[in-house]
């Protein structure tokens, strides 16, 4: 009988934790929900100098169902993705980051930090080994979908692990709020999200009277050709910028496409990642794209509407996605936002 009671209590506690997290985890449906209430509650906890006097214990549920309860502010954080590193530093939690990946390069040249011995790189963000992570004795690990195996192993070893990688704009905004709560930077997280939403709304307001919807092709890779389909934030950004993704009807979020299909869909605008994964352009130059067989018939090529965009800001689920939105809006509607 006692065993059953204990089991029931554990189940109830788990459900309560999920409910707390669900209500605490702000979901965005085109606008910020209850953000002002959240800010008001945070301000009530501030001391005279505008800082939270003490860390409030928090229970969080990430996108793969990990339940993490933190009773103290993490002092040793390991980031397993460049996007998470950007979020942590944007929140002002950078001084607590002790581990990053080889691909983390913003807002600082972390390679120099690693070489100087001021920070440790755990290696690749795709399938990282857990040994260098464990060696750092982290209080919190921010993983991604590229490090799920490592996240699972670390969780089994008793480490606090949150998987952070939103696939939509709303999920990205929600993740920023979640990470802010995890590291005791609620106010900063709310400020970042409010700023991002304000800039998103500004683009939407300027597009209110637009009657044209130029078609857009974004090339993610070229051997083989890969573009973006539905259910990812790049597709959303194109739509938010007043364009129409030519592969929005694809069956996957990252479809392999053919040169013939791009020619057939005849996009009005095309843009390509510059310095992909910190390396040189995989397509060499814009001129080399224009010279692909048959591409001279594409409207974007004929109208010189081919653009480059920093691969990091378009591919990372962090605060700089709004920078990407504003740049894409210039590509798609230069008559409103000005020429690039």
KAJOZI-V634944 format. One record per pair of residues at least 6 apart in sequence whose C-alpha atoms are under 7 Angstrom apart, sorted by the first residue. I is the first residue (numbers start at 1). GAP is how many residues later the second one is. If there is no record, write none. Layout:
BEGIN
I	GAP
I	GAP
END
This chain:
BEGIN
17	42
18	43
21	38
21	39
21	40
25	149
25	153
26	7
26	148
27	6
27	143
27	147
28	142
29	141
39	148
39	151
42	145
45	7
45	8
46	6
46	7
47	6
55	17
55	18
55	129
57	13
57	14
57	15
58	11
58	12
58	13
59	8
59	9
59	10
59	11
60	7
60	8
60	9
61	6
61	7
62	100
62	101
63	100
64	99
66	96
68	92
73	110
73	111
74	65
74	66
74	109
75	21
75	64
76	20
76	21
76	22
76	62
76	63
76	64
77	19
77	20
77	21
77	22
77	61
77	62
77	63
77	64
78	19
78	20
78	21
78	22
78	60
78	62
78	63
78	64
79	6
79	20
79	21
79	62
79	63
79	64
80	20
80	21
80	45
80	62
80	63
80	64
81	20
81	44
81	62
81	63
82	21
82	22
83	233
83	234
83	235
84	58
84	80
85	19
86	20
86	21
86	232
87	89
87	231
87	232
88	6
91	89
91	94
91	97
91	98
98	21
98	22
99	20
99	21
99	22
99	23
100	20
100	21
100	22
101	20
101	21
101	22
101	23
101	24
102	19
102	21
102	22
104	6
113	6
114	6
114	7
122	10
122	11
125	21
125	22
126	20
126	21
127	19
127	20
127	22
127	23
128	19
128	22
129	21
130	20
139	20
139	21
140	19
140	20
140	21
141	19
141	20
141	21
142	19
142	20
142	21
142	22
143	8
143	18
143	19
143	20
143	21
144	19
144	20
144	21
145	20
151	10
155	6
164	11
165	7
165	152
166	6
166	9
166	151
167	64
167	65
167	66
168	63
168	64
168	65
169	64
172	145
172	146
173	20
176	13
177	9
177	12
177	13
180	6
180	9
196	126
200	122
204	36
207	35
213	29
213	30
213	31
214	29
214	30
214	54
214	118
215	28
215	29
215	30
215	31
215	52
215	53
215	54
216	27
216	28
216	29
216	30
216	51
216	52
216	53
216	54
217	28
217	29
217	50
217	52
217	53
217	54
218	9
218	10
218	52
218	53
218	54
219	7
219	8
219	52
219	53
220	6
220	7
220	53
222	61
224	32
225	31
225	32
225	33
226	28
226	29
226	30
226	31
227	27
227	28
227	29
227	30
228	7
228	19
228	25
228	26
228	27
229	6
229	18
229	19
229	20
229	21
229	23
229	24
229	25
229	26
230	18
230	19
230	20
230	22
230	23
231	22
232	21
234	80
235	10
235	13
237	88
238	6
238	7
238	90
241	84
241	87
241	88
241	91
242	87
242	90
243	89
246	19
246	21
263	32
263	35
266	32
266	33
267	31
267	32
267	33
268	31
268	32
269	31
269	36
269	37
269	63
270	30
270	35
270	36
270	37
271	35
271	36
271	37
271	38
272	35
272	36
272	37
273	35
273	36
273	37
273	38
274	7
274	34
274	35
274	36
274	37
275	6
275	35
275	36
276	35
283	6
290	6
290	11
296	6
300	6
313	7
313	8
313	11
314	7
314	10
329	8
330	7
330	8
330	9
330	10
331	9
END
